[in-house]
Amino acid sequence: MRSIAFADFLIGVGILFVIEGLMFAAAPVWLKRAMKSALETPDHILRAVGIGSAVVGLILIWLVRR
Protein backbone atom coordinates (compact mmCIF):
# COMPACT_ATOMS: atom_id res chain seq x y z
CA MET A 1 0.00 0.00 0.00
CA ARG A 2 1.32 3.46 -0.93
CA SER A 3 1.65 6.09 1.74
CA ILE A 4 -0.35 9.31 1.66
CA ALA A 5 2.89 11.29 1.36
CA PHE A 6 3.90 9.34 -1.75
CA ALA A 7 0.46 9.83 -3.28
CA ASP A 8 0.73 13.57 -2.58
CA PHE A 9 4.17 13.59 -4.21
CA LEU A 10 2.81 11.90 -7.33
CA ILE A 11 -0.09 14.38 -7.46
CA GLY A 12 2.41 17.23 -7.24
CA VAL A 13 4.49 15.79 -10.09
CA GLY A 14 1.33 15.35 -12.14
CA ILE A 15 0.32 18.96 -11.56
CA LEU A 16 3.81 20.05 -12.58
CA PHE A 17 3.48 18.17 -15.88
CA VAL A 18 0.03 19.65 -16.52
CA ILE A 19 1.22 23.22 -15.93
CA GLU A 20 4.36 22.71 -18.00
CA GLY A 21 2.39 21.13 -20.82
CA LEU A 22 -0.14 23.96 -20.84
CA MET A 23 2.65 26.52 -20.95
CA PHE A 24 4.29 24.80 -23.94
CA ALA A 25 0.92 24.52 -25.69
CA ALA A 26 -0.13 28.12 -25.01
CA ALA A 27 3.13 30.02 -25.52
CA PRO A 28 5.90 27.99 -27.21
CA VAL A 29 7.68 31.07 -28.57
CA TRP A 30 7.78 32.72 -25.14
CA LEU A 31 9.12 29.51 -23.55
CA LYS A 32 11.89 29.25 -26.17
CA ARG A 33 12.90 32.83 -25.38
CA ALA A 34 12.80 32.08 -21.65
CA MET A 35 15.05 29.04 -22.13
CA LYS A 36 17.56 31.08 -24.16
CA SER A 37 17.51 33.71 -21.43
CA ALA A 38 18.14 31.06 -18.77
CA LEU A 39 21.16 29.80 -20.72
CA GLU A 40 22.61 33.31 -20.69
CA THR A 41 21.89 33.93 -16.98
CA PRO A 42 24.84 33.41 -14.62
CA ASP A 43 24.78 30.23 -12.54
CA HIS A 44 24.70 32.07 -9.20
CA ILE A 45 21.51 33.89 -10.20
CA LEU A 46 19.81 30.68 -11.33
CA ARG A 47 20.91 28.98 -8.11
CA ALA A 48 19.50 31.82 -5.97
CA VAL A 49 16.18 31.77 -7.84
CA GLY A 50 16.02 27.97 -7.49
CA ILE A 51 16.68 28.08 -3.76
CA GLY A 52 14.15 30.90 -3.34
CA SER A 53 11.52 28.94 -5.25
CA ALA A 54 12.17 25.83 -3.18
CA VAL A 55 11.84 27.79 0.08
CA VAL A 56 8.58 29.42 -1.06
CA GLY A 57 7.27 26.01 -2.09
CA LEU A 58 8.16 24.47 1.27
CA ILE A 59 6.51 27.34 3.13
CA LEU A 60 3.37 26.98 1.00
CA ILE A 61 3.23 23.23 1.68
CA TRP A 62 3.78 23.82 5.39
CA LEU A 63 0.98 26.41 5.51
CA VAL A 64 -1.45 24.14 3.68
CA ARG A 65 -0.60 21.10 5.81
CA ARG A 66 -0.78 23.00 9.11
C-alpha positions in Angstrom: 0.0 0.0 0.0 1.3 3.5 -0.9 1.6 6.1 1.7 -0.3 9.3 1.7 2.9 11.3 1.4 3.9 9.3 -1.8 0.5 9.8 -3.3 0.7 13.6 -2.6 4.2 13.6 -4.2 2.8 11.9 -7.3 -0.1 14.4 -7.5 2.4 17.2 -7.2 4.5 15.8 -10.1 1.3 15.4 -12.1 0.3 19.0 -11.6 3.8 20.1 -12.6 3.5 18.2 -15.9 0.0 19.7 -16.5 1.2 23.2 -15.9 4.4 22.7 -18.0 2.4 21.1 -20.8 -0.1 24.0 -20.8 2.7 26.5 -20.9 4.3 24.8 -23.9 0.9 24.5 -25.7 -0.1 28.1 -25.0 3.1 30.0 -25.5 5.9 28.0 -27.2 7.7 31.1 -28.6 7.8 32.7 -25.1 9.1 29.5 -23.6 11.9 29.3 -26.2 12.9 32.8 -25.4 12.8 32.1 -21.6 15.1 29.0 -22.1 17.6 31.1 -24.2 17.5 33.7 -21.4 18.1 31.1 -18.8 21.2 29.8 -20.7 22.6 33.3 -20.7 21.9 33.9 -17.0 24.8 33.4 -14.6 24.8 30.2 -12.5 24.7 32.1 -9.2 21.5 33.9 -10.2 19.8 30.7 -11.3 20.9 29.0 -8.1 19.5 31.8 -6.0 16.2 31.8 -7.8 16.0 28.0 -7.5 16.7 28.1 -3.8 14.2 30.9 -3.3 11.5 28.9 -5.2 12.2 25.8 -3.2 11.8 27.8 0.1 8.6 29.4 -1.1 7.3 26.0 -2.1 8.2 24.5 1.3 6.5 27.3 3.1 3.4 27.0 1.0 3.2 23.2 1.7 3.8 23.8 5.4 1.0 26.4 5.5 -1.5 24.1 3.7 -0.6 21.1 5.8 -0.8 23.0 9.1 
